[in-house]
Amino acid sequence: MSDAFWTGALPAARALEWSSEKELYIEMRDGVRLSTDVHIPKDLDGPFPTVLVRTPYDKDVGEGIVRIRWVDYFLRQGYAVVVQNERGHFFSEGSFDDYLEGAGTDGYDTVEWIVRQDWSNGKVGTIGCSSSAEHQWPMAAGNHPAHAAMIPGASGTAVGDVDGNETRGAFYRGGIPMLSLWMMWYGRLAVTERPVLPRSSTQEERLRLRNFFSMSMRRGFAPDTAEKLKHLPSQDVLRQSGGPRAPFDKYITWTPADERWRDVEHIGAGDRPRVPALHVNTWHDVGVGEMTRLFKYLQELETPDQYLIIGPGPHCLIWQDPPYVMTKADAKELMGGLSAIEIQNMPAPDLARLRFGDLEAGDARYRGVDHGYPKLFLAWFERWLKGADNDTSRMPRVQLYVMNRGWVFDERWPLRGVTPTDYYLVPDPSARLRNEAGMLSSEVPVGESADTYVYNPLDPTPSLGGGCCSFAAAIDQRPVSARRDVLVYSTPPLEEAVSVVGPIEVKLFVSSSARDTDFIVRLVDVYPDGKAINLADDGFRMRYRDGFDRKSLMEDGEIYEISLTNMVTGNRFLPGHRIRIEISSSSFPNYERNLNTGGNNFDETDPVVAENTIHYGLLHPARITLPILPE
């Protein structure tokens, strides 16, 4: 396979001018009109293929990475570019009563509108990261014949019930609501209540308002600290900040099996999208597990032209791989001098020497080449929207950057060469000297052991890193590891490197003095100097051990078996490092606290302190199963 399309310099940008028509209203099938900007090259002969970005974010500021870089980038390469606000956002009409509101039909109808325009060549590609990616999947499920290709980045929160693991688009982990992510997102970016323009507003009026007023959601109403998020009951966390209502207000009161989740347009097991797709993500993204399960599901359906690419870093890091350098002066000229652009246009991370949080990830560029991701995305659209014959048809289906190892390739996910390997929890008398509970061993345990800790919901184990969407997603866990409500199990220092690449399962045997409680597991890479970097985490709410459609409370002294299956990583544990798991009953505020009462939790204010126990040994083989890739 040649590396031609991702090596060397970018294709020479053409010195183009283009016309822009902003604040067009495009009417959907139900009469709702969506605010849309259309950009067309002026000094090239059409018709043109179209790059479409559908987004809930501000087309000028919040979607700055697309507006400043991708719009200009694709226009210079001979594409028309359409940027549209989803229904219920900014000047787009309609309501935002549910996540992914109208994603499937609105995307379909927008493509239908594009291909009717005289500047369109009848081919549309979609691109975007996070929410600008998630809407692509319900749209793709409609399989519009003109939807020729897609590039969804960090799109896991669009994924519903595929591969037998229902997290409702990463709203839950094992039935535990992911609190801080969704408080931030709904509180700042996706509210139900908002000012609405009169139906009679004109394009000229909308342009004047857009140029004069900042249309971005105010940031002050989302609880943005752990102290604010501690408010009880949890159903009122967003309300007590004084902001507008949001879909979170109802979602926090539902269970994972609530029938009303069916109205949310997650892509699910009944869908058969066939649009060629680059599934692009990073290992520390909150939805990487969901995204890989979707890829596996489509792979098992033998869906053609699906590619999985995972690099190192936090949420949407790859979207900070700029296709060209733009100065702050350029940005001000483009955007009318908005001061927010100066913030948006801060220097991008140096992907050749990536450090995020406390993790030094090395060369995070796509295949270690400058402008690798932009060149890949361009080549992808050149193939599917212009009919070019390039190496995207010959590249591996699965391309993974394994931290501390580099790029590895395969044609299947999970990788065909991995060996599932069990590491059991076992006792270790010397572990107490290291403030640990025990150790991890590949030897089958003998005898029986148990470790107990006290979980107090009013003093929850804090989150360090993880979650979404901080750049500092990987943080030294030692301050958390030293707490009395955390159990730590580590291998001895490794004599040889161990590469863990793929989905991970944890099997625990637990008991509690409470009727209901949570268990959180974190996978950690421990360095020779003691630094402990989080790689992935997962949780489980005990009431759901018999299924999300029922509540099964615990009996004091009874031992229960649970499985945690949401963790995914690609990391090489180097010689001298240790593989570690940490077990607690909270990771706050990333996860909602369980108040341990067995009640609704979301409407309660009086918690119960729980004594929680991990059992392990020959009769209770607690373990973590790691997918080991041979060296």
C-alpha positions as CSV (number, residue, x, y, z in Angstrom):
1,M,0.0,0.0,0.0
2,S,1.3,3.4,-1.0
3,D,1.5,6.3,1.5
4,A,1.2,8.8,-1.3
5,F,-1.9,10.7,-0.3
6,W,-0.7,11.4,3.3
7,T,3.0,12.2,2.8
8,G,4.6,15.3,1.6
9,A,3.0,18.7,1.3
10,L,-0.7,19.5,1.1
11,P,-2.2,20.0,-2.4
12,A,-1.6,23.5,-3.4
13,A,-4.5,25.7,-2.3
14,R,-6.1,27.5,-5.2
15,A,-6.3,31.2,-5.0
16,L,-10.1,31.3,-5.0
17,E,-12.7,33.8,-4.3
18,W,-16.1,32.6,-3.2
19,S,-19.6,33.9,-2.7
20,S,-21.4,33.4,0.6
21,E,-25.1,33.5,1.2
22,K,-25.9,33.4,4.9
23,E,-29.1,32.9,6.9
24,L,-31.0,31.2,4.2
25,Y,-34.0,29.3,5.4
26,I,-34.3,25.7,4.1
27,E,-37.7,24.1,4.7
28,M,-38.0,20.6,6.1
29,R,-40.8,18.2,5.4
30,D,-42.8,19.3,8.4
31,G,-42.5,23.0,7.6
32,V,-39.7,23.8,10.0
33,R,-37.1,26.1,8.4
34,L,-33.4,25.7,9.3
35,S,-30.8,28.5,9.3
36,T,-28.2,27.7,6.6
37,D,-25.1,29.3,5.1
38,V,-24.0,28.4,1.6
39,H,-20.5,29.1,0.2
40,I,-19.7,28.6,-3.5
41,P,-16.4,28.9,-5.3
42,K,-16.6,31.8,-7.8
43,D,-13.6,31.3,-10.2
44,L,-14.1,27.6,-10.9
45,D,-16.6,26.1,-13.2
46,G,-19.3,24.1,-11.5
47,P,-21.2,22.1,-10.7
48,F,-19.5,21.3,-7.4
49,P,-19.5,18.5,-4.9
50,T,-20.8,19.7,-1.5
51,V,-19.4,19.4,2.0
52,L,-22.2,19.7,4.5
53,V,-21.8,20.5,8.2
54,R,-25.0,20.3,10.4
55,T,-24.3,21.6,13.9
56,P,-26.0,22.8,17.1
57,Y,-23.1,25.2,17.6
58,D,-22.7,28.9,16.6
59,K,-21.8,28.9,12.9
60,D,-19.4,31.9,13.6
61,V,-17.8,31.1,16.9
62,G,-18.8,27.8,18.5
63,E,-18.2,26.0,15.2
64,G,-15.1,28.0,14.7
65,I,-12.9,25.1,13.9
66,V,-15.2,24.3,10.9
67,R,-15.8,27.9,9.9
68,I,-12.2,29.1,10.1
69,R,-10.5,26.0,8.8
70,W,-12.7,23.4,7.0
71,V,-15.0,25.8,5.2
72,D,-12.1,27.7,3.7
73,Y,-10.1,24.6,3.2
74,F,-12.7,22.8,1.1
75,L,-13.7,25.9,-0.8
76,R,-10.1,26.2,-1.9
77,Q,-10.1,22.6,-3.2
78,G,-13.2,23.2,-5.3
79,Y,-16.1,22.2,-3.1
80,A,-19.3,24.0,-2.2
81,V,-19.7,24.1,1.6
82,V,-23.0,24.3,3.4
83,V,-23.2,24.9,7.2
84,Q,-26.6,24.5,8.9
85,N,-27.9,24.9,12.4
86,E,-29.9,22.0,13.6
87,R,-33.5,22.6,14.6
88,G,-34.1,24.4,17.8
89,H,-30.7,26.1,17.7
90,F,-29.9,29.8,17.0
91,F,-32.1,31.1,14.1
92,S,-33.3,27.6,13.1
93,E,-36.9,27.0,13.8
94,G,-38.4,24.1,15.6
95,S,-37.9,22.7,19.2
96,F,-35.1,20.9,20.8
97,D,-37.1,18.6,23.1
98,D,-34.9,15.5,22.6
99,Y,-31.3,14.8,21.8
100,L,-30.7,14.5,18.0
101,E,-34.1,16.1,17.4
102,G,-34.9,15.7,13.7
103,A,-31.5,14.3,12.8
104,G,-32.6,11.7,10.4
105,T,-35.2,13.5,8.3
106,D,-33.7,17.0,8.5
107,G,-30.4,15.7,7.2
108,Y,-32.1,13.8,4.4
109,D,-34.2,16.8,3.4
110,T,-31.1,19.1,3.4
111,V,-29.3,16.8,1.1
112,E,-32.4,16.7,-1.1
113,W,-32.4,20.5,-1.2
114,I,-28.6,20.6,-2.1
115,V,-28.9,18.3,-5.1
116,R,-31.7,20.4,-6.6
117,Q,-29.4,23.5,-6.7
118,D,-27.8,24.3,-10.1
119,W,-24.3,24.5,-8.4
120,S,-24.5,20.9,-7.1
121,N,-22.9,17.9,-8.9
122,G,-25.3,15.6,-7.0
123,K,-22.7,14.4,-4.4
124,V,-22.7,15.4,-0.7
125,G,-20.2,14.6,2.0
126,T,-20.7,15.3,5.7
127,I,-18.0,16.2,8.2
128,G,-17.8,17.3,11.8
129,C,-16.8,16.4,15.3
130,S,-18.8,15.7,18.5
131,S,-22.4,16.9,18.0
132,S,-21.6,17.9,14.4
133,A,-20.7,14.2,13.9
134,E,-23.5,12.6,15.9
135,H,-26.2,13.9,13.6
136,Q,-24.5,12.3,10.7
137,W,-25.5,8.8,11.8
138,P,-29.3,9.1,11.9
139,M,-29.0,10.9,8.6
140,A,-26.9,8.1,7.2
141,A,-29.5,5.6,8.3
142,G,-31.8,7.2,5.7
143,N,-29.3,6.2,2.9
144,H,-30.0,9.2,0.7
145,P,-28.4,8.2,-2.7
146,A,-26.6,11.6,-2.8
147,H,-25.1,11.2,0.6
148,A,-21.8,9.9,-0.8
149,A,-19.4,9.9,2.1
150,M,-19.1,10.9,5.8
151,I,-16.5,11.8,8.3
152,P,-17.9,11.6,11.8
153,G,-15.4,12.4,14.5
154,A,-16.0,11.5,18.2
155,S,-19.6,10.4,17.4
156,G,-20.2,7.8,20.1
157,T,-23.1,9.7,21.8
158,A,-25.2,9.0,18.7
159,V,-25.0,5.2,19.3
160,G,-27.9,3.3,20.8
161,D,-28.5,-0.4,21.3
162,V,-25.8,-2.0,19.1
163,D,-23.6,-4.9,20.1
164,G,-25.7,-5.7,23.2
165,N,-24.5,-2.8,25.3
166,E,-27.1,-0.1,25.9
167,T,-25.7,3.2,27.2
168,R,-28.2,5.5,25.4
169,G,-25.4,7.3,23.6
170,A,-23.1,7.5,26.6
171,F,-25.7,9.0,28.8
172,Y,-25.1,6.1,31.2
173,R,-22.3,3.8,32.2
174,G,-23.8,0.6,33.6
175,G,-26.9,2.5,34.4
176,I,-25.2,5.4,36.1
177,P,-25.9,8.8,34.5
178,M,-22.7,10.6,33.3
179,L,-23.4,13.8,35.2
180,S,-20.8,16.5,34.4
181,L,-20.8,15.9,30.7
182,W,-24.5,16.2,30.2
183,M,-24.9,19.0,32.7
184,M,-22.3,21.0,30.8
185,W,-23.7,20.2,27.3
186,Y,-27.4,20.7,28.0
187,G,-26.8,23.7,30.3
188,R,-24.7,25.6,27.9
189,L,-25.5,24.3,24.4
190,A,-28.8,22.6,24.1
191,V,-31.7,24.1,26.0
192,T,-35.4,23.7,25.3
193,E,-36.4,27.3,26.1
194,R,-34.9,30.1,23.9
195,P,-35.8,33.4,22.2
196,V,-37.5,32.7,18.8
197,L,-37.7,35.0,15.8
198,P,-41.1,35.7,14.4
199,R,-42.1,33.5,11.5
200,S,-42.1,36.5,9.2
201,S,-38.4,37.4,9.8
202,T,-36.5,38.1,6.6
203,Q,-33.0,37.0,5.6
204,E,-31.8,40.6,5.8
205,E,-33.1,40.9,9.3
206,R,-31.5,37.7,10.4
207,L,-28.1,38.9,9.0
208,R,-28.4,42.2,10.9
209,L,-29.2,40.4,14.2
210,R,-26.4,37.9,13.7
211,N,-23.8,40.5,12.9
212,F,-24.8,42.7,15.9
213,F,-25.6,40.2,18.7
214,S,-23.6,37.4,20.1
215,M,-25.8,34.4,19.5
216,S,-23.8,31.9,21.6
217,M,-25.5,30.4,24.6
218,R,-24.4,32.1,27.9
219,R,-22.0,30.0,29.8
220,G,-22.9,31.0,33.4
221,F,-25.9,28.8,33.9
222,A,-24.3,25.4,33.6
223,P,-23.0,24.0,36.9
224,D,-19.3,24.0,36.1
225,T,-17.6,22.9,39.3
226,A,-17.9,19.9,41.5
227,E,-19.3,22.0,44.3
228,K,-22.2,23.2,42.2
229,L,-22.8,19.7,40.9
230,K,-23.1,18.4,44.5
231,H,-26.5,20.0,44.8
232,L,-29.3,17.6,45.8
233,P,-31.6,16.3,44.5
234,S,-29.7,15.7,41.3
235,Q,-32.7,16.3,39.1
236,D,-32.5,20.0,40.1
237,V,-28.7,20.5,39.5
238,L,-29.3,22.4,36.3
239,R,-32.4,24.2,37.6
240,Q,-30.7,25.7,40.6
241,S,-28.3,27.5,38.4
242,G,-31.1,29.5,37.0
243,G,-30.8,28.6,33.3
244,P,-33.5,27.6,30.8
245,R,-35.0,24.1,30.7
246,A,-33.2,21.4,28.8
247,P,-33.9,17.8,27.9
248,F,-31.6,16.7,30.7
249,D,-34.4,17.7,33.1
250,K,-36.4,14.7,32.0
251,Y,-33.6,12.3,31.1
252,I,-32.2,12.3,34.6
253,T,-35.6,10.9,35.8
254,W,-35.7,8.0,33.3
255,T,-34.1,4.6,33.6
256,P,-32.0,3.1,30.8
257,A,-34.9,1.0,29.8
258,D,-37.5,3.7,29.7
259,E,-39.6,3.4,26.6
260,R,-39.3,7.2,26.0
261,W,-35.7,6.7,25.0
262,R,-37.0,5.2,21.7
263,D,-38.1,8.7,20.7
264,V,-34.4,9.8,20.8
265,E,-32.9,9.3,17.3
266,H,-29.9,7.2,18.3
267,I,-28.6,4.9,15.6
268,G,-29.6,1.4,16.7
269,A,-29.6,-2.3,15.9
270,G,-32.4,-1.9,13.4
271,D,-30.6,0.6,11.2
272,R,-28.6,-0.3,8.1
273,P,-26.6,2.8,7.0
274,R,-24.4,2.1,4.0
275,V,-22.8,5.5,3.5
276,P,-18.9,5.2,3.2
277,A,-17.5,6.4,6.6
278,L,-14.3,7.2,8.4
279,H,-15.0,6.5,12.1
280,V,-12.5,8.8,13.6
281,N,-11.8,9.1,17.4
282,T,-9.3,9.2,20.2
283,W,-8.6,6.8,23.1
284,H,-9.5,9.3,25.9
285,D,-12.8,10.3,24.3
286,V,-15.9,9.6,26.4
287,G,-17.7,7.8,23.5
288,V,-14.9,5.7,22.1
289,G,-16.5,2.5,23.4
290,E,-19.8,3.3,21.7
291,M,-18.1,4.3,18.5
292,T,-16.1,1.0,18.3
293,R,-19.2,-1.0,19.0
294,L,-21.0,0.7,16.1
295,F,-18.1,0.0,13.8
296,K,-18.1,-3.7,14.9
297,Y,-21.9,-3.8,14.3
298,L,-21.5,-2.4,10.8
299,Q,-18.6,-4.7,10.1
300,E,-20.7,-7.8,11.1
301,L,-23.4,-6.6,8.7
302,E,-20.6,-6.6,6.0
303,T,-21.3,-2.9,5.4
304,P,-18.9,-1.7,2.7
305,D,-16.4,1.1,2.9
306,Q,-16.2,1.5,6.7
307,Y,-12.9,2.5,8.3
308,L,-11.9,2.9,11.9
309,I,-9.2,5.3,12.9
310,I,-8.3,6.0,16.6
311,G,-5.4,8.2,17.7
312,P,-4.2,9.4,21.1
313,G,-5.7,12.4,22.9
314,P,-9.0,13.8,24.4
315,H,-12.3,14.6,22.8
316,C,-12.0,16.0,19.2
317,L,-8.3,16.4,19.4
318,I,-7.9,15.5,15.7
319,W,-10.0,18.5,14.7
320,Q,-7.2,20.6,16.0
321,D,-4.9,19.3,13.3
322,P,-5.2,22.5,11.1
323,P,-5.1,22.2,7.3
324,Y,-3.3,25.5,7.2
325,V,-2.1,28.2,9.5
326,M,-4.4,31.2,10.1
327,T,-3.3,34.2,12.1
328,K,-5.4,36.1,14.6
329,A,-5.5,39.0,12.1
330,D,-6.9,36.7,9.4
331,A,-9.5,35.4,11.8
332,K,-10.6,38.9,12.8
333,E,-10.9,39.9,9.1
334,L,-13.0,36.9,8.3
335,M,-15.2,37.1,11.4
336,G,-15.7,40.8,11.6
337,G,-13.4,41.3,14.6
338,L,-15.3,39.3,17.1
339,S,-13.1,39.1,20.2
340,A,-14.2,35.4,20.8
341,I,-12.2,34.5,17.7
342,E,-9.0,35.3,19.6
343,I,-9.9,32.6,22.0
344,Q,-10.9,30.2,19.3
345,N,-7.7,30.9,17.4
346,M,-5.2,30.1,20.2
347,P,-2.3,28.0,18.8
348,A,-3.3,24.4,18.2
349,P,-1.6,21.7,20.3
350,D,1.7,20.4,18.8
351,L,0.6,17.0,17.7
352,A,4.1,16.0,16.9
353,R,4.9,16.2,20.6
354,L,1.5,15.8,22.2
355,R,1.0,16.2,25.9
356,F,-2.5,16.4,27.4
357,G,-2.9,16.6,31.1
358,D,-0.1,14.5,32.6
359,L,0.3,12.2,29.6
360,E,3.0,12.5,27.1
361,A,1.6,10.8,24.0
362,G,4.4,11.3,21.5
363,D,3.8,11.9,17.8
364,A,0.0,12.0,17.6
365,R,-0.2,13.2,13.9
366,Y,-2.0,10.8,11.6
367,R,0.7,8.4,10.6
368,G,3.2,10.9,11.9
369,V,2.9,13.3,9.0
370,D,2.1,17.0,9.1
371,H,-1.5,17.8,8.0
372,G,-2.2,14.0,8.0
373,Y,-5.8,14.2,9.0
374,P,-6.8,17.1,6.7
375,K,-5.1,15.3,3.8
376,L,-6.9,12.1,4.6
377,F,-10.2,13.9,4.8
378,L,-9.6,15.6,1.5
379,A,-8.6,12.4,-0.2
380,W,-11.7,10.7,1.2
381,F,-14.0,13.3,-0.3
382,E,-12.0,13.4,-3.6
383,R,-12.6,9.7,-4.0
384,W,-16.3,9.6,-3.2
385,L,-17.5,13.1,-4.3
386,K,-15.2,13.6,-7.3
387,G,-14.5,10.0,-8.4
388,A,-10.7,10.3,-7.9
389,D,-8.6,7.1,-7.8
390,N,-6.5,7.4,-4.7
391,D,-5.1,5.3,-1.9
392,T,-8.1,5.5,0.4
393,S,-9.4,2.4,-1.4
394,R,-6.3,0.5,-0.4
395,M,-5.7,1.7,3.2
396,P,-6.3,-0.7,6.1
397,R,-9.8,-0.9,7.5
398,V,-8.6,-0.4,11.1
399,Q,-5.8,2.0,11.9
400,L,-4.9,2.5,15.6
401,Y,-2.2,4.6,17.3
402,V,-1.2,2.5,20.3
403,M,0.2,4.8,22.9
404,N,3.9,4.1,23.6
405,R,4.0,1.9,20.5
406,G,2.9,3.7,17.3
407,W,0.5,2.8,14.5
408,V,-0.9,-0.7,14.1
409,F,-3.1,-1.9,11.3
410,D,-5.7,-4.6,10.7
411,E,-8.8,-5.4,8.7
412,R,-11.0,-6.2,11.7
413,W,-12.1,-4.9,15.1
414,P,-11.3,-6.2,17.6
415,L,-7.8,-6.9,16.2
416,R,-7.5,-10.4,15.0
417,G,-4.1,-10.9,16.7
418,V,-5.1,-10.0,20.2
419,T,-5.3,-12.6,23.0
420,P,-7.8,-12.1,25.8
421,T,-5.8,-12.4,29.0
422,D,-7.1,-12.6,32.5
423,Y,-5.5,-10.7,35.4
424,Y,-7.0,-11.8,38.7
425,L,-7.3,-9.9,41.9
426,V,-5.1,-11.7,44.5
427,P,-3.9,-10.8,48.0
428,D,-0.4,-9.4,48.5
429,P,0.8,-8.8,52.1
430,S,3.3,-6.2,50.9
431,A,0.6,-4.2,49.1
432,R,-0.4,-2.5,52.3
433,L,3.0,-0.8,52.5
434,R,2.2,0.8,49.1
435,N,-1.3,1.8,50.2
436,E,-2.8,-0.8,48.0
437,A,-5.3,-3.6,48.6
438,G,-3.7,-6.4,46.7
439,M,-2.2,-7.2,43.3
440,L,-3.1,-8.4,39.8
441,S,-1.8,-11.7,38.7
442,S,-2.2,-13.9,35.6
443,E,-2.1,-16.9,38.0
444,V,-5.5,-18.4,38.9
445,P,-6.0,-17.5,42.6
446,V,-6.3,-19.9,45.5
447,G,-8.2,-19.3,48.7
448,E,-10.6,-16.5,49.4
449,S,-10.0,-12.8,50.2
450,A,-12.1,-9.7,50.6
451,D,-11.5,-6.0,50.9
452,T,-14.0,-3.5,52.4
453,Y,-14.2,0.3,52.2
454,V,-16.7,2.9,53.3
455,Y,-18.5,4.9,50.6
456,N,-20.0,8.2,51.8
457,P,-22.1,10.0,49.1
458,L,-21.5,13.3,50.9
459,D,-17.7,12.8,50.5
460,P,-17.5,11.0,47.1
461,T,-14.4,9.8,45.5
462,P,-13.5,12.7,43.1
463,S,-12.9,12.4,39.3
464,L,-9.5,13.2,38.0
465,G,-9.4,13.5,34.3
466,G,-11.6,11.2,32.2
467,G,-15.1,12.3,31.3
468,C,-15.6,15.0,28.7
469,C,-14.5,17.4,27.4
470,S,-11.4,18.8,29.0
471,F,-8.1,18.8,27.2
472,A,-6.6,17.4,30.4
473,A,-8.3,14.1,30.1
474,A,-5.3,12.1,31.4
475,I,-4.3,13.0,35.0
476,D,-2.0,11.5,37.6
477,Q,-4.3,9.5,39.8
478,R,-2.2,9.4,43.0
479,P,-4.3,11.9,44.9
480,V,-7.3,9.6,44.4
481,S,-5.4,6.3,44.8
482,A,-4.4,7.3,48.3
483,R,-8.0,7.7,49.5
484,R,-9.5,5.1,51.9
485,D,-12.6,4.7,49.7
486,V,-10.4,3.4,46.8
487,L,-9.1,-0.1,46.4
488,V,-5.9,-0.5,44.3
489,Y,-4.7,-3.7,42.6
490,S,-1.5,-3.6,40.5
491,T,0.8,-6.1,38.8
492,P,4.5,-6.2,39.8
493,P,6.7,-4.1,37.5
494,L,6.6,-5.6,34.1
495,E,9.7,-7.4,32.8
496,E,8.5,-7.0,29.2
497,A,6.2,-4.6,27.5
498,V,2.5,-5.4,27.3
499,S,0.3,-3.9,24.6
500,V,-3.4,-3.7,25.5
501,V,-5.5,-2.9,22.4
502,G,-9.3,-3.2,22.3
503,P,-12.4,-3.7,24.5
504,I,-11.9,-4.6,28.1
505,E,-14.1,-6.6,30.5
506,V,-14.0,-6.5,34.3
507,K,-15.7,-9.2,36.4
508,L,-16.3,-8.4,40.1
509,F,-18.0,-10.1,43.0
510,V,-19.4,-7.6,45.4
511,S,-21.5,-7.1,48.5
512,S,-22.8,-4.1,50.4
513,S,-24.5,-3.0,53.5
514,A,-26.8,-0.8,51.4
515,R,-29.8,-1.7,49.3
516,D,-28.2,-0.2,46.2
517,T,-24.8,1.3,45.4
518,D,-22.4,1.8,42.5
519,F,-19.0,0.3,41.6
520,I,-16.5,2.3,39.5
521,V,-13.4,0.7,37.9
522,R,-10.5,2.6,36.4
523,L,-7.6,1.2,34.3
524,V,-4.3,2.9,35.1
525,D,-0.7,2.9,33.7
526,V,1.7,3.2,36.6
527,Y,5.1,4.6,35.8
528,P,8.4,3.6,37.6
529,D,8.3,6.9,39.4
530,G,4.8,6.3,40.7
531,K,2.9,8.5,38.3
532,A,-0.4,6.8,37.6
533,I,-2.2,7.8,34.4
534,N,-5.9,6.9,33.8
535,L,-6.6,5.2,30.5
536,A,-10.3,4.3,30.8
537,D,-13.0,3.9,33.4
538,D,-16.4,2.2,33.7
539,G,-19.2,2.0,36.3
540,F,-22.1,-0.2,37.3
541,R,-25.3,0.5,39.4
542,M,-26.2,-2.6,41.3
543,R,-30.0,-2.2,41.0
544,Y,-29.5,-3.1,37.3
545,R,-27.6,-6.4,37.7
546,D,-30.7,-8.4,36.5
547,G,-31.3,-6.0,33.5
548,F,-32.0,-2.4,33.0
549,D,-35.8,-3.0,32.8
550,R,-36.1,-4.0,36.5
551,K,-34.8,-2.9,39.9
552,S,-33.2,-5.6,42.0
553,L,-32.1,-4.3,45.4
554,M,-29.3,-5.9,47.4
555,E,-29.5,-8.0,50.5
556,D,-27.0,-7.3,53.3
557,G,-24.2,-10.0,53.1
558,E,-25.2,-11.4,49.8
559,I,-22.5,-11.6,47.1
560,Y,-23.3,-10.6,43.6
561,E,-21.4,-11.0,40.3
562,I,-21.3,-8.1,37.9
563,S,-19.6,-7.3,34.6
564,L,-18.3,-4.0,33.4
565,T,-17.8,-3.9,29.6
566,N,-17.5,-0.3,28.5
567,M,-13.7,0.3,28.7
568,V,-11.6,0.5,25.5
569,T,-8.0,1.5,25.1
570,G,-4.8,1.2,23.0
571,N,-1.8,1.4,25.3
572,R,1.6,-0.3,25.5
573,F,2.6,-0.7,29.2
574,L,6.4,-0.4,29.0
575,P,8.9,-2.5,31.0
576,G,9.1,-1.3,34.6
577,H,5.5,0.0,34.4
578,R,2.6,-1.7,36.3
579,I,-0.9,-2.4,35.1
580,R,-3.4,-1.2,37.7
581,I,-7.1,-1.2,38.4
582,E,-8.7,1.1,41.0
583,I,-12.1,0.3,42.4
584,S,-14.4,2.7,44.2
585,S,-18.1,3.6,44.4
586,S,-18.0,7.0,42.9
587,S,-16.1,9.2,40.5
588,F,-17.7,12.5,41.0
589,P,-18.7,14.6,39.2
590,N,-18.1,12.5,36.0
591,Y,-20.7,10.0,37.4
592,E,-23.8,10.8,39.3
593,R,-23.5,9.8,42.9
594,N,-25.6,6.9,44.2
595,L,-27.2,7.9,47.5
596,N,-27.4,4.1,48.4
597,T,-31.1,4.2,49.5
598,G,-32.6,2.0,46.8
599,G,-35.0,4.8,45.9
600,N,-35.2,6.9,42.8
601,N,-31.9,8.7,43.6
602,F,-32.7,11.6,41.3
603,D,-35.3,13.1,43.7
604,E,-33.5,12.3,47.0
605,T,-31.5,14.4,49.4
606,D,-30.7,12.1,52.4
607,P,-28.0,9.6,51.6
608,V,-27.0,6.3,53.3
609,V,-23.4,5.5,54.0
610,A,-22.4,2.1,52.6
611,E,-19.8,-0.5,53.5
612,N,-18.9,-2.1,50.2
613,T,-16.8,-5.2,49.7
614,I,-14.9,-6.7,46.8
615,H,-14.6,-10.6,47.1
616,Y,-11.9,-12.5,45.2
617,G,-10.3,-15.9,45.1
618,L,-10.9,-19.4,43.7
619,L,-14.7,-19.3,44.3
620,H,-15.0,-15.6,43.3
621,P,-12.5,-15.1,40.4
622,A,-12.6,-11.3,40.2
623,R,-10.6,-10.3,37.2
624,I,-9.9,-7.9,34.4
625,T,-9.7,-9.4,30.9
626,L,-7.2,-7.4,28.7
627,P,-6.8,-7.9,24.9
628,I,-3.1,-8.4,24.5
629,L,-1.5,-7.6,21.2
630,P,1.8,-9.6,20.7
631,E,4.9,-7.5,20.5
